[in-house]
Amino acid sequence: MQEVVLPVASPIAQHRRMTVLNLAHQAPFETKDGSTIRSILDRTNAPVEKQSLAEARIPAGTATQRHYHRLAEEFYFILEGAGEMEIDGETRRVGPGDAILIPAGAWHTITAGETLRFLCCCAPPYAHEDTFFA
């Protein structure tokens, strides 16, 4: 009789559970750069190790404080509003549907001409201690 070997999930996969969190249930807080965010998935509310996802809001006529992250690479994805994104001295108009790459170590700020609402993904996950100013 031939032995049947069934595939076995890796030890890591055996301990994973599906995580689904709703944005409406996440409390807003202010980041070190002055934007108001709600963490969607990060180290504080899920078993996240290598990235974070948040919704950020910046009121019309305001901007984040110009800063950089030594470790984190960021993506912004604009959902609502319009403004100007500045990265290392280059400025561009941004609006709904725009995806923006902010490399680790790049100085950046975003200014809201209209109230901005966007998703922010950081890898490694966002941390106040990885935010630096001039």
NORBEL-V34074 format. One record per helix or strand of 2 or more residues. SS is the DSSP state (~ for helix, > for strand). FROM is the first residue (numbers start at 1). TO is the last residue. Records with the same first field share a line. If there is no record, write none. Layout:
SS=FROM-TO + FROM-TO
This chain:
~=11-14 + 23-25 + 128-130
>=28-30 + 36-41 + 52-58 + 67-68 + 73-80 + 82-87 + 90-95 + 99-102 + 108-112 + 116-123
